[in-house]
Amino acid sequence: MKSPYIFATANQKGGVGKTTTTITLGSSLSVFGCRVLLIDLDPQASLTNHLAVEPEKLEYSVANLIMSDSINPADVLINKYRLKNGGCLDLIPSNINLARIEAELSNSKGGGLRLKEKLKFFYDNYDYILIDSSPALSVLLISAVAACDEIIVPVMSDFLSIRGVELLLSTIDKIEKALDYKCSYRLLITMFDKRTNSSLKSLEYFKNKYKNTHFHSIINIDTRFKDASMLRKPLTYIDVHARGAMDYISVAREIIDGFNSFIESGEEGKI
């Protein structure tokens, strides 16, 4: 069984572009012909709403996928976009039911590993899975970390984000020790504004401090992201030449080129 590469986007600080990163990076990967599955693991269901799915009208959600052994996992899946190049963008949506199962999941043995097991049903159908994780330190964040191969940490380019990154990495370290599992991470600089000294200085700080654990591509500030949110579509599909879309396409290319180099080196691993 071929395994997709699984990313989780995570940051305990709000407003850093976590959901925007999940949806725009996912759609950017699909532009390259990749089959992409997005998973909304946040009870606020921002990702679900952004993809024009009404959370309160869902028959099944990610909560059912995690907790129920009787439903067909395929019934939770929503096919959203099919591209002519073979790429696709699908969704496992969320709603308030995810918050309702947190206590049950926390109290059940191996609860934080249930998502990881359930995702195996989808392995043959996707090249990449992106999980939009909950910002809270909870069993949902544990589930995302346990299920993924790599964590993408969106970081707004200002000095107020420094403490938030440190707290998140400390949290990830605690989760890894509890699970006896090591997960890599990379910072992704978002909302970069070259006109401000704060953005320039913070970018320099993050690149120096996290030399080998950041994306070389950065995400510039772009008001078109708000337009995409209003239209409830990925910016990549609205205007592929928009500045923000091009930035995430650069990140997608960086990911794909990295895997191609990894494969050509003859090393074995998940692709």
Secondary structure, DSSP 8 states (H G I E B T S, - for coil): ----EEEEE--SSSSSSHHHHHHHHHHHHHHTT-EEEEEEE-TT-HHHHHTT--GGG-SS-HHHHHH-SSS-GGGG-EEEEE-TTS-EEEEE---THHHHTHHHHHHSTTGGGHHHHHGGGGGGG-SEEEEEE-SSSSHHHHHHHHH-SEEEEEEESSTTHHHHHHHHHHHHHHHHHHHT---EEEEEEESB-TTSHHHHHHHHHHHHHTTTSB-SS--B--THHHHHHHHTS-HHHH-TTSHHHHHHHHHHHHHHHHHHHHHHTT-----
